[in-house]
Amino acid sequence: MNDILKQEWGFTGFITSDFHAVHSSAQTALAGVDLEMPTGDYFSNRLKKDIESDKVPMAVIDDKLVRRFRAMMEIGVWDHLPMPHPLPEKENGAIARQLAEEGMVLLKNNGLLPLKAEELKLVALIGPYAQRASTGAAAARTCNRCTRSIRWMGSGTSCARRRRWLFSTAPTLLPRQQRRKWTTSPLS
């Protein structure tokens, strides 16, 4: 992050960690992460001890603060606090769906796809997220409408009501005592 992103490419912003991805203070600070998310477990007292024991030079901390404060000044945080505003879900959702559809890759199609909805009698969803949405961490899970969108497969349509839906958390991959029974469920 320091060599390529910050020096070679001249990136002047600040780098945040993925949530709970930091597992050391000095090593992470020296690698170029500027802000630990979401808690600061390592970038607080632990980092302070590393600074005091000369494991992390004060110049590294100065650079992190300059990067963060510069970004805050650029968006005017001290002049006026940013206020939350509703996201344009319909427009953004349509774009997100289009990108997902265009980004999918089919390695081989022997005439199976596209599926003909009127010919489907049973649809099987297999895997650890077959019955529950995995929409990411923290903020992504607070969006009820986003979570409900996981049921995109024609739910509520007459075609969907005529199908049986089979859900499994991949039972053949689990030890026998942990296998769940295959269940069928109407998609509501």
ROPAVO-690195 format. One line per 5 residues: their letters; for each residue x negated, y, z negated of N, C-alpha, C, O. Coordinates in nm, 3 decimals. Layout:
a) X Y Z X Y Z X Y Z X Y Z; ...
***
This chain:
mndil) -0.082 -0.119 0.000 0.000 0.000 0.000 -0.087 0.126 0.000 -0.057 0.224 0.068; -0.193 0.120 -0.076 -0.281 0.238 -0.081 -0.356 0.257 0.050 -0.354 0.366 0.108; -0.421 0.152 0.096 -0.508 0.164 0.214 -0.430 0.195 0.341 -0.458 0.293 0.409; -0.332 0.112 0.373 -0.263 0.129 0.501 -0.153 0.234 0.491 -0.154 0.332 0.565; -0.057 0.213 0.402 0.059 0.301 0.396 0.023 0.444 0.356 0.058 0.540 0.425
kqewg) -0.045 0.457 0.246 -0.071 0.591 0.194 -0.189 0.660 0.263 -0.180 0.779 0.295; -0.299 0.589 0.287 -0.416 0.655 0.345 -0.413 0.654 0.497 -0.415 0.760 0.560; -0.408 0.535 0.558 -0.416 0.526 0.703 -0.294 0.591 0.772 -0.309 0.664 0.869; -0.175 0.563 0.720 -0.054 0.617 0.783 -0.014 0.753 0.727 0.072 0.820 0.785; -0.074 0.794 0.618 -0.045 0.926 0.561 0.090 0.939 0.495 0.147 1.048 0.492
ftgfi) 0.143 0.832 0.442 0.273 0.835 0.373 0.261 0.920 0.248 0.176 0.895 0.163; 0.348 1.023 0.235 0.341 1.113 0.120 0.451 1.088 0.018 0.453 1.152 -0.087; 0.541 0.996 0.047 0.647 0.962 -0.048 0.595 0.874 -0.159 0.475 0.854 -0.173; 0.688 0.822 -0.238 0.648 0.732 -0.347 0.707 0.594 -0.326 0.812 0.579 -0.263; 0.640 0.494 -0.379 0.678 0.355 -0.360 0.739 0.301 -0.489 0.679 0.308 -0.596
tsdfh) 0.861 0.249 -0.476 0.925 0.187 -0.591 0.918 0.035 -0.577 0.913 -0.018 -0.466; 0.917 -0.032 -0.690 0.915 -0.179 -0.688 1.055 -0.230 -0.662 1.153 -0.158 -0.680; 1.064 -0.354 -0.620 1.193 -0.421 -0.617 1.231 -0.444 -0.763 1.145 -0.444 -0.850; 1.359 -0.463 -0.790 1.405 -0.480 -0.927 1.339 -0.602 -0.991 1.347 -0.712 -0.937; 1.276 -0.580 -1.104 1.211 -0.683 -1.186 1.098 -0.756 -1.111 1.067 -0.870 -1.143
avhss) 1.037 -0.691 -1.014 0.930 -0.752 -0.937 0.792 -0.722 -0.995 0.693 -0.784 -0.954; 0.784 -0.630 -1.089 0.655 -0.595 -1.149 0.627 -0.689 -1.265 0.712 -0.710 -1.352; 0.505 -0.747 -1.266 0.468 -0.840 -1.371 0.333 -0.805 -1.433 0.275 -0.885 -1.507; 0.284 -0.685 -1.403 0.161 -0.637 -1.466 0.162 -0.485 -1.457 0.232 -0.427 -1.374; 0.086 -0.423 -1.542 0.083 -0.276 -1.540 -0.036 -0.226 -1.458 -0.016 -0.157 -1.358
aqtal) -0.156 -0.256 -1.499 -0.274 -0.203 -1.431 -0.282 -0.250 -1.285 -0.303 -0.169 -1.195; -0.265 -0.379 -1.263 -0.277 -0.433 -1.128 -0.173 -0.371 -1.034 -0.205 -0.337 -0.920; -0.050 -0.356 -1.082 0.055 -0.298 -0.999 0.030 -0.151 -0.973 0.048 -0.103 -0.861; -0.011 -0.079 -1.075 -0.039 0.064 -1.058 -0.154 0.085 -0.959 -0.147 0.172 -0.872; -0.258 0.005 -0.972 -0.373 0.019 -0.882 -0.342 -0.026 -0.740 -0.408 0.017 -0.645
agvdl) -0.242 -0.113 -0.724 -0.204 -0.162 -0.591 -0.125 -0.057 -0.513 -0.114 -0.066 -0.391; -0.069 0.043 -0.584 -0.002 0.150 -0.513 0.144 0.171 -0.547 0.205 0.266 -0.497; 0.203 0.086 -0.631 0.342 0.108 -0.672 0.346 0.232 -0.760 0.265 0.246 -0.852; 0.441 0.322 -0.730 0.449 0.448 -0.804 0.558 0.450 -0.910 0.550 0.527 -1.006; 0.659 0.364 -0.894 0.771 0.363 -0.986 0.821 0.221 -1.004 0.855 0.154 -0.907
emptg) 0.826 0.175 -1.128 0.877 0.041 -1.157 1.028 0.048 -1.177 1.078 0.132 -1.251; 1.098 -0.041 -1.111 1.243 -0.045 -1.123 1.286 -0.177 -1.184 1.219 -0.278 -1.162; 1.393 -0.182 -1.258 1.475 -0.069 -1.301 1.440 -0.021 -1.441 1.495 0.080 -1.486; 1.350 -0.091 -1.512 1.336 -0.065 -1.656 1.211 0.009 -1.697 1.215 0.083 -1.796; 1.102 -0.006 -1.627 0.977 0.053 -1.672 0.911 -0.028 -1.781 0.835 0.027 -1.861
dyfsn) 0.937 -0.158 -1.787 0.876 -0.243 -1.890 0.724 -0.239 -1.886 0.659 -0.236 -1.990; 0.668 -0.238 -1.766 0.522 -0.238 -1.751 0.465 -0.098 -1.732 0.349 -0.073 -1.764; 0.546 -0.006 -1.679 0.498 0.130 -1.655 0.536 0.221 -1.770 0.581 0.334 -1.748; 0.520 0.176 -1.892 0.545 0.259 -2.010 0.429 0.238 -2.107 0.317 0.278 -2.078; 0.455 0.177 -2.220 0.348 0.160 -2.320 0.234 0.072 -2.269 0.118 0.096 -2.302
rlkkd) 0.265 -0.028 -2.190 0.160 -0.115 -2.136 0.067 -0.036 -2.044 -0.055 -0.050 -2.051; 0.125 0.046 -1.959 0.043 0.127 -1.869 -0.035 0.232 -1.948 -0.150 0.262 -1.916; 0.027 0.286 -2.050 -0.042 0.384 -2.136 -0.168 0.321 -2.197 -0.273 0.385 -2.201; -0.157 0.197 -2.244 -0.273 0.127 -2.301 -0.381 0.105 -2.194 -0.501 0.116 -2.222; -0.338 0.073 -2.072 -0.434 0.052 -1.963 -0.505 0.183 -1.926 -0.622 0.181 -1.888
iesdk) -0.436 0.294 -1.937 -0.498 0.425 -1.910 -0.600 0.456 -2.020 -0.712 0.498 -1.994; -0.557 0.433 -2.145 -0.645 0.463 -2.259 -0.769 0.373 -2.261 -0.873 0.413 -2.313; -0.759 0.254 -2.206 -0.875 0.164 -2.203 -0.951 0.173 -2.071 -1.033 0.087 -2.039; -0.922 0.276 -1.993 -0.989 0.305 -1.866 -0.970 0.197 -1.759 -1.050 0.189 -1.665; -0.866 0.115 -1.771 -0.835 0.018 -1.665 -0.768 0.088 -1.546 -0.779 0.045 -1.432
vpmav) -0.696 0.197 -1.577 -0.629 0.276 -1.473 -0.676 0.421 -1.488 -0.651 0.482 -1.592; -0.743 0.476 -1.386 -0.789 0.615 -1.395 -0.672 0.714 -1.397 -0.568 0.689 -1.337; -0.690 0.824 -1.466 -0.586 0.927 -1.474 -0.554 0.983 -1.334 -0.441 1.027 -1.311; -0.650 0.981 -1.242 -0.625 1.029 -1.106 -0.517 0.945 -1.037 -0.441 0.997 -0.955; -0.508 0.817 -1.069 -0.405 0.729 -1.012 -0.267 0.773 -1.062 -0.171 0.778 -0.986
iddkl) -0.259 0.805 -1.191 -0.133 0.851 -1.250 -0.095 0.987 -1.192 0.022 1.011 -1.159; -0.192 1.077 -1.179 -0.165 1.208 -1.119 -0.106 1.194 -0.979 -0.011 1.264 -0.945; -0.163 1.103 -0.899 -0.113 1.081 -0.764 0.032 1.032 -0.766 0.113 1.076 -0.684; 0.064 0.942 -0.857 0.200 0.890 -0.868 0.298 1.001 -0.904 0.407 1.008 -0.847; 0.260 1.086 -0.996 0.348 1.194 -1.036 0.366 1.297 -0.926 0.476 1.345 -0.902
vrrfr) 0.257 1.332 -0.858 0.267 1.427 -0.746 0.361 1.374 -0.639 0.444 1.449 -0.587; 0.350 1.247 -0.606 0.437 1.186 -0.504 0.583 1.192 -0.545 0.669 1.229 -0.465; 0.612 1.155 -0.669 0.751 1.155 -0.716 0.806 1.296 -0.725 0.918 1.322 -0.679; 0.729 1.388 -0.784 0.780 1.525 -0.800 0.794 1.595 -0.665 0.887 1.674 -0.647; 0.704 1.567 -0.571 0.715 1.625 -0.437 0.847 1.584 -0.372 0.919 1.667 -0.316
ammei) 0.878 1.456 -0.381 1.003 1.407 -0.323 1.124 1.470 -0.391 1.222 1.505 -0.325; 1.119 1.485 -0.522 1.230 1.546 -0.595 1.247 1.692 -0.557 1.359 1.741 -0.546; 1.137 1.762 -0.539 1.144 1.903 -0.497 1.200 1.916 -0.356 1.277 2.007 -0.327; 1.159 1.824 -0.268 1.206 1.831 -0.130 1.356 1.818 -0.118 1.417 1.878 -0.029; 1.418 1.739 -0.207 1.564 1.728 -0.200 1.634 1.823 -0.296 1.757 1.821 -0.306
gvwdh) 1.558 1.906 -0.366 1.615 2.011 -0.449 1.671 1.966 -0.582 1.768 2.025 -0.631; 1.614 1.862 -0.642 1.667 1.810 -0.768 1.667 1.916 -0.877 1.760 1.921 -0.958; 1.564 2.001 -0.882 1.559 2.102 -0.988 1.645 2.223 -0.957 1.686 2.295 -1.048; 1.674 2.246 -0.831 1.759 2.360 -0.795 1.907 2.327 -0.815 1.982 2.410 -0.866; 1.947 2.209 -0.777 2.085 2.162 -0.794 2.083 2.009 -0.798 2.023 1.943 -0.714
lpmph) 2.151 1.956 -0.899 2.153 1.811 -0.913 2.233 1.747 -0.800 2.341 1.796 -0.766; 2.182 1.641 -0.741 2.260 1.572 -0.638 2.387 1.513 -0.699 2.383 1.453 -0.806; 2.498 1.532 -0.631 2.625 1.481 -0.679 2.665 1.358 -0.597 2.646 1.357 -0.475; 2.719 1.257 -0.662 2.762 1.139 -0.586 2.879 1.174 -0.495 2.962 1.259 -0.528; 2.884 1.110 -0.382 2.995 1.131 -0.289 3.031 0.997 -0.227 2.947 0.908 -0.216
plpek) 3.156 0.982 -0.187 3.198 0.853 -0.133 3.124 0.817 -0.004 3.094 0.903 0.078; 3.097 0.690 0.011 3.032 0.642 0.133 3.137 0.620 0.241 3.249 0.577 0.212; 3.102 0.648 0.364 3.196 0.621 0.474 3.199 0.472 0.505 3.136 0.426 0.601; 3.272 0.395 0.422 3.268 0.250 0.430 3.313 0.197 0.565 3.252 0.104 0.619; 3.418 0.255 0.620 3.470 0.202 0.745 3.368 0.216 0.858 3.343 0.121 0.931
engai) 3.310 0.335 0.872 3.211 0.358 0.977 3.084 0.278 0.953 3.033 0.212 1.043; 3.034 0.284 0.829 2.912 0.211 0.796 2.933 0.060 0.805 2.843 -0.012 0.848; 3.050 0.013 0.763 3.080 -0.129 0.771 3.083 -0.179 0.913 3.034 -0.289 0.943; 3.140 -0.100 1.003 3.146 -0.140 1.144 3.006 -0.148 1.203 2.975 -0.240 1.279; 2.921 -0.054 1.169 2.783 -0.055 1.218 2.708 -0.175 1.160 2.634 -0.242 1.231
arqla) 2.727 -0.200 1.029 2.659 -0.313 0.964 2.700 -0.445 1.028 2.617 -0.531 1.052; 2.828 -0.459 1.055 2.875 -0.584 1.118 2.816 -0.599 1.258 2.773 -0.707 1.297; 2.815 -0.489 1.335 2.759 -0.493 1.471 2.612 -0.534 1.467 2.568 -0.618 1.546; 2.535 -0.474 1.374 2.393 -0.509 1.362 2.374 -0.655 1.323 2.285 -0.723 1.375; 2.459 -0.704 1.232 2.449 -0.844 1.191 2.480 -0.937 1.308 2.410 -1.035 1.331
eegmv) 2.585 -0.904 1.381 2.622 -0.988 1.495 2.512 -0.988 1.602 2.479 -1.092 1.657; 2.456 -0.872 1.630 2.352 -0.862 1.732 2.220 -0.923 1.686 2.137 -0.960 1.768; 2.200 -0.933 1.554 2.076 -0.984 1.501 2.073 -1.134 1.481 1.967 -1.191 1.452; 2.187 -1.200 1.496 2.191 -1.345 1.478 2.126 -1.414 1.597 2.137 -1.370 1.711; 2.059 -1.523 1.568 1.988 -1.596 1.672 2.041 -1.740 1.677 2.048 -1.808 1.575
llknn) 2.078 -1.783 1.794 2.119 -1.921 1.817 2.008 -1.989 1.894 1.976 -1.951 2.006; 1.949 -2.090 1.833 1.835 -2.155 1.897 1.876 -2.244 2.014 1.806 -2.252 2.114; 1.992 -2.311 2.000 2.036 -2.397 2.108 2.188 -2.406 2.104 2.245 -2.433 1.998; 2.254 -2.385 2.215 2.399 -2.394 2.223 2.435 -2.491 2.334 2.412 -2.465 2.453; 2.491 -2.602 2.293 2.533 -2.702 2.392 2.683 -2.689 2.419 2.754 -2.789 2.425
gllpl) 2.730 -2.568 2.435 2.871 -2.546 2.464 2.960 -2.542 2.342 3.082 -2.528 2.355; 2.902 -2.554 2.222 2.982 -2.553 2.100 3.033 -2.413 2.067 3.147 -2.396 2.023; 2.950 -2.314 2.089 2.986 -2.177 2.055 3.022 -2.098 2.179 2.968 -2.125 2.286; 3.111 -2.002 2.169 3.182 -1.961 2.047 3.290 -2.060 2.010 3.349 -2.126 2.096; 3.317 -2.071 1.879 3.422 -2.160 1.831 3.557 -2.108 1.877 3.578 -1.987 1.888
kaeel) 3.647 -2.198 1.903 3.784 -2.161 1.942 3.871 -2.175 1.818 3.901 -2.286 1.775; 3.911 -2.063 1.761 3.982 -2.062 1.633 4.107 -2.150 1.637 4.138 -2.217 1.539; 4.178 -2.149 1.748 4.301 -2.228 1.755 4.277 -2.378 1.751 4.370 -2.454 1.722; 4.156 -2.422 1.779 4.124 -2.565 1.778 4.066 -2.612 1.645 4.051 -2.733 1.624; 4.032 -2.522 1.556 3.971 -2.560 1.428 4.076 -2.613 1.332 4.182 -2.553 1.314
klval) 4.046 -2.725 1.270 4.134 -2.782 1.169 4.069 -2.776 1.031 4.138 -2.765 0.929; 3.936 -2.783 1.028 3.862 -2.782 0.903 3.736 -2.699 0.921 3.663 -2.715 1.019; 3.711 -2.610 0.826 3.590 -2.529 0.828 3.513 -2.561 0.700 3.569 -2.551 0.591; 3.387 -2.598 0.712 3.304 -2.632 0.595 3.202 -2.521 0.573 3.130 -2.482 0.665; 3.196 -2.472 0.452 3.095 -2.375 0.411 3.007 -2.447 0.310 3.055 -2.488 0.204
igpya) 2.880 -2.462 0.342 2.791 -2.543 0.260 2.670 -2.460 0.219 2.608 -2.393 0.301; 2.639 -2.464 0.093 2.523 -2.393 0.043 2.552 -2.330 -0.092 2.667 -2.330 -0.136; 2.450 -2.276 -0.157 2.468 -2.224 -0.292 2.562 -2.104 -0.299 2.613 -2.074 -0.407; 2.586 -2.036 -0.190 2.674 -1.919 -0.193 2.802 -1.942 -0.115 2.864 -1.847 -0.068; 2.841 -2.068 -0.100 2.961 -2.100 -0.025 3.087 -2.045 -0.091 3.181 -2.009 -0.021
qrast) 3.090 -2.038 -0.223 3.209 -1.993 -0.292 3.194 -1.859 -0.362 3.293 -1.802 -0.407; 3.073 -1.808 -0.370 3.059 -1.677 -0.434 2.966 -1.590 -0.350 2.870 -1.637 -0.290; 2.999 -1.464 -0.348 2.921 -1.370 -0.269 2.788 -1.343 -0.335 2.780 -1.331 -0.458; 2.684 -1.333 -0.257 2.554 -1.291 -0.306 2.523 -1.161 -0.235 2.464 -1.160 -0.127; 2.562 -1.052 -0.295 2.551 -0.923 -0.229 2.431 -0.842 -0.273 2.422 -0.723 -0.243
gaaaa) 2.339 -0.905 -0.344 2.221 -0.832 -0.388 2.226 -0.808 -0.537 2.308 -0.868 -0.608; 2.141 -0.723 -0.582 2.131 -0.696 -0.726 2.192 -0.562 -0.759 2.210 -0.477 -0.672; 2.221 -0.544 -0.882 2.261 -0.418 -0.943 2.365 -0.343 -0.863 2.482 -0.383 -0.861; 2.327 -0.235 -0.797 2.423 -0.147 -0.730 2.506 -0.219 -0.626 2.624 -0.188 -0.609; 2.447 -0.314 -0.555 2.522 -0.384 -0.451 2.637 -0.463 -0.509 2.738 -0.483 -0.442
rtcnr) 2.625 -0.507 -0.632 2.731 -0.586 -0.694 2.844 -0.499 -0.748 2.947 -0.553 -0.787; 2.829 -0.370 -0.752 2.933 -0.284 -0.807 3.037 -0.247 -0.703 3.138 -0.186 -0.738; 3.016 -0.282 -0.579 3.107 -0.245 -0.472 3.206 -0.358 -0.449 3.174 -0.455 -0.381; 3.327 -0.348 -0.507 3.426 -0.454 -0.493 3.465 -0.478 -0.348 3.479 -0.593 -0.306; 3.482 -0.371 -0.272 3.522 -0.389 -0.133 3.413 -0.460 -0.055 3.442 -0.539 0.035
ctrsi) 3.286 -0.432 -0.087 3.176 -0.500 -0.018 3.175 -0.648 -0.054 3.155 -0.732 0.033; 3.197 -0.680 -0.181 3.197 -0.819 -0.224 3.310 -0.896 -0.157 3.291 -1.009 -0.113; 3.427 -0.834 -0.149 3.540 -0.902 -0.086 3.516 -0.927 0.062 3.577 -1.017 0.120; 3.430 -0.849 0.124 3.408 -0.865 0.268 3.338 -0.995 0.302 3.325 -1.029 0.419; 3.291 -1.070 0.200 3.227 -1.198 0.226 3.327 -1.294 0.289 3.287 -1.388 0.358
rwmgs) 3.454 -1.272 0.266 3.558 -1.359 0.321 3.602 -1.308 0.458 3.717 -1.268 0.476; 3.511 -1.309 0.550 3.534 -1.251 0.682 3.598 -1.348 0.778 3.637 -1.307 0.888; 3.613 -1.473 0.741 3.649 -1.577 0.837 3.797 -1.582 0.865 3.857 -1.689 0.862; 3.858 -1.469 0.893 3.997 -1.469 0.933 4.093 -1.488 0.817 4.204 -1.537 0.838; 4.053 -1.451 0.697 4.142 -1.474 0.583 4.268 -1.391 0.601 4.264 -1.276 0.645
gtsca) 4.377 -1.452 0.564 4.505 -1.383 0.573 4.572 -1.398 0.709 4.690 -1.365 0.721; 4.503 -1.444 0.808 4.565 -1.460 0.939 4.636 -1.593 0.946 4.604 -1.684 0.870; 4.731 -1.606 1.036 4.804 -1.732 1.048 4.709 -1.843 1.088 4.728 -1.958 1.048; 4.607 -1.811 1.166 4.508 -1.910 1.208 4.433 -1.962 1.086 4.409 -2.083 1.076; 4.395 -1.873 0.993 4.321 -1.915 0.874 4.408 -2.000 0.784 4.359 -2.094 0.722
rrrrw) 4.538 -1.970 0.776 4.627 -2.048 0.690 4.648 -2.188 0.744 4.682 -2.279 0.668; 4.630 -2.210 0.874 4.649 -2.343 0.933 4.526 -2.431 0.915 4.532 -2.550 0.942; 4.414 -2.374 0.869 4.290 -2.450 0.853 4.275 -2.496 0.709 4.330 -2.436 0.617; 4.199 -2.603 0.692 4.152 -2.641 0.559 4.011 -2.589 0.546 3.932 -2.597 0.641; 3.979 -2.536 0.430 3.845 -2.482 0.406 3.776 -2.573 0.308 3.831 -2.603 0.202
lfsta) 3.658 -2.617 0.341 3.580 -2.708 0.259 3.459 -2.633 0.207 3.381 -2.578 0.284; 3.443 -2.631 0.073 3.331 -2.561 0.012 3.242 -2.661 -0.060 3.291 -2.753 -0.125; 3.112 -2.643 -0.049 3.018 -2.729 -0.121 2.893 -2.650 -0.153 2.847 -2.570 -0.073; 2.839 -2.675 -0.272 2.711 -2.613 -0.308 2.598 -2.711 -0.275 2.508 -2.731 -0.356; 2.604 -2.770 -0.158 2.502 -2.864 -0.108 2.478 -2.979 -0.205 2.367 -2.994 -0.256
ptllp) 2.580 -3.061 -0.233 2.567 -3.164 -0.336 2.460 -3.269 -0.306 2.405 -3.327 -0.399; 2.431 -3.294 -0.181 2.331 -3.397 -0.152 2.191 -3.353 -0.188 2.100 -3.436 -0.195; 2.171 -3.224 -0.211 2.039 -3.174 -0.248 2.017 -3.173 -0.399 1.906 -3.148 -0.445; 2.124 -3.198 -0.476 2.114 -3.194 -0.621 2.100 -3.335 -0.677 2.143 -3.432 -0.613; 2.041 -3.348 -0.797 2.039 -3.480 -0.861 2.182 -3.530 -0.880 2.275 -3.450 -0.896
rqqrr) 2.200 -3.661 -0.880 2.334 -3.720 -0.884 2.419 -3.664 -0.998 2.537 -3.634 -0.976; 2.363 -3.647 -1.118 2.442 -3.601 -1.232 2.486 -3.455 -1.217 2.579 -3.412 -1.286; 2.422 -3.377 -1.129 2.458 -3.237 -1.112 2.545 -3.213 -0.989 2.588 -3.100 -0.965; 2.571 -3.316 -0.914 2.649 -3.296 -0.792 2.791 -3.255 -0.825 2.855 -3.309 -0.915; 2.838 -3.158 -0.749 2.977 -3.116 -0.762 3.059 -3.190 -0.658 3.010 -3.222 -0.549
kwtts) 3.181 -3.217 -0.692 3.268 -3.281 -0.595 3.303 -3.181 -0.485 3.318 -3.061 -0.510; 3.315 -3.232 -0.365 3.359 -3.148 -0.255 3.502 -3.107 -0.284 3.584 -3.189 -0.326; 3.530 -2.982 -0.263 3.666 -2.934 -0.290 3.720 -2.866 -0.166 3.647 -2.807 -0.087; 3.848 -2.878 -0.152 3.913 -2.803 -0.044 3.994 -2.692 -0.111 4.049 -2.710 -0.220; 3.999 -2.580 -0.045 4.064 -2.465 -0.103 4.119 -2.377 0.008 4.053 -2.355 0.109
pls) 4.241 -2.325 -0.010 4.288 -2.227 0.086 4.213 -2.097 0.066 4.183 -2.061 -0.048; 4.183 -2.028 0.171 4.112 -1.900 0.160 4.216 -1.793 0.136 4.302 -1.770 0.221; 4.210 -1.727 0.023 4.312 -1.626 -0.008 4.266 -1.489 0.028 4.339 -1.392 0.008
***
